[in-house]
Amino acid sequence: MGRQFIKKRKIIGGLSMKKMLRNKKGFSLIELLIVIAIMGILAVIAFSMFSGIVANSTKKADQEQANNIQKALIAYMVDTGDEGLTSMKADTDWNGTGDANIATGTSTYMDIISALQVKQTVDGDVYEGYLNPKSGTKPSSSDFDVQWSKHIGYQVKVYTSRASAEVVPVTSGGVTTVTITVE
C-alpha cells in the first residue's frame, strides 16, 4: 500500500511540473532591460576605476623616471667634481658625443638627458654615460620622455654648493629648463 502512494505522488508531481513548464514562457522584456541596465552600470564603474589606475601609474612612472635622472645627475656631479655642470656637454645632434655646453636658462631637460647618456670629459678624464638608453645603444631622449599626458617635461634644478640636484615632472605652465643655483 505504501508503494502505490509513492507512485501516485510521482505521477502527480510529474504532471504538475509539466503544467508549470507549459505556462512559463520566459523572461519578460522589463526583466531583461533591468539586467542589461545593471550590467551597463557595472561596466561604467569598472571602466572609470581602470582609467584612474592607468593615469596614476603613468604619473608614478614619470616620478620614478625623474628620480632616475636625478640620481644619474648627482652621480655625475660627485664623480667628476663638476657641480656647476660647466664641463658637461649635451648631445644635441644625437650622434653619441657631447657637442654643446649646458647653460642655465637655455638648456632643457632633454639636454641633460642627452649629456648623461654619452661620455663626458672633465679635466682630461673620460667618464662613461650615467643613463643607459632603454632601446639599443644610441642615446635617445624618447626613452626618458614623460608618459602622463598632463606632464610636459621635467624641471631640473642644480645646487652647486651641495653637489645636489632636483628633477621633478612638470605640468603645463611649468619651466622645463635647467636652473643652476650657486648657494
N, C-alpha and C positions, 0 to 999 in steps of 0.2 A: 504494500500500500504506500509506503514511503517513496518507492521508486516512481510510481505514477504521478505523485505530486511534483516531484522534481522534473519529470518530463514535461508536465503541463506548464511549469514555470518557464522552462527553456523555450517552449513554443510561444508562450505569451510574451516573454521577453524579446524573442526574435521578431515577432510581429510588430511590437511597439517600436523597435529600433528601425524597422523598415518604414514605418509611418513617419518617424522623425526625419529620416533621410529624405523621404519624398517631399515633405513640407519645407525643408531647409533649402533655399535656392542659392545662397552665397552671401557675401558681404554687401551691404548697401553702399550706395555712392557716397553718402556722408561719412561712413566709417572709413572708406578708402581715402577720402580727401583729408580727414583728420590725421591719419597715419602719414600721408605724404607731407602734410604741413609740419608735423613733428620732426620728421626726418630732415626736412629743409632747414628748420631752426637749428637742429643739432649740427648740420653741415656748416652753417654760417658761424656758429660758435667755434667749432673746431678750426675752421679756416682762419678766423681772426686770431685765435690763440697761436696758430702755427706761424702766421706772418709776423706777429710780435716777437716770437722766439728767433726768427731769422734776422730781424732788424737788430735785436740785442746781440746776436752772435757776430754780426758784421761790425757793430760798434766796438765790441770787445776785441775782435781781431785787429782793428785799427789801433786800439790802445796797446795791444801786445806788439804790433809792428813798430809803433813809436818807441816802446821800451827797448826793442832790439836795436833800433837806430841809435838811441841814446847810449846804450851800453857800448856799441861799436865806436861812437864818437868819443866817449870818455876813455876807452881803451887806447884809441889813437893818441889823445892828449897826454895820457900818462906814459905810454911807451916812448913817444917822440919828444916829450917835453915842450911841444908846440901848443901851449894853452890858448893862444890868440889865433890859432889857425893861419898864421902868416905864411907857413910853408906848404899848406895843404893846397893841392891843385885839383880842380874839378875836371872830369872827363866830359866836356861839353859836346864833343862830336861822337862820343861813344865808340872810340876805337881802341880802348884799353889802356890809354895813357893819359895822365893828368896834363891839361893844357891851359887852364885858366885859374887864376887865384880866387880864393874865397874872400869876399868882401862883405862887410856888414851893410845891410840895407839893399844891396843889389843882387846878392846871391840868394838862390831859393833852396828849399829843402831838397829839390832834385839835384842841385849841385853838390850838396853834402852827400847824398846817397851815391852819386856817381864817384865822388872822390873817395868814399870809404870802400869802394869795390875795386879800385886799382892800386898799383904800387905807388908809394909816396917816398920821395927822397927828402930827408931832413938832415941838414948839416953833413951831407955826404953819405949818410946811412940810408939804406933802402929798406922800406917796411912793406910787407905784403898787405893786400886788401883786408879790411876788417869786416866787411859784409860780403857774404858769398852769394852770387846770383843764384836764384832758385831754378831758372830754366837755362841749362847749359853753362858755358864758361864765359860768355861775353857779358860784360856789365849791362845792366838794364834797370831803368827806373820803374818800369811797369811791374816788375816783381815786388816792388815795395810801395806801390800805389795804394791809396785809400780804397776801401771796399764799400763803406756805407755811403749812400747817395747824398747825404747831407754834409759829409766832410769834403772839404775842398783841397786838403793837403795837410802838411804838418808845420807847426811853428817851432823853430829851433832857436834856443837861447843858450849862449855860451858864456860862462862865468870864468874869466881868466885867472883871477886870484885863487879860486878854489879848484881849478882844473876840473870843472864840472860842467854839465850841460843838462838842458831840459828840452825834451821833444814831446809835443802833445798834438793830437789831431785837432784840426781847426774846422769850425763850421763856417758857413757863408758869412762874409763880412770880416773875417779874421785875417791876420797877417801870416803869409807863408814864406816870408824872407828870413834870412839868418840875422840874428841880433847878437853881436859880440859885446859883452858888458865888461868893462875894466873896473874892478872894485878896489 
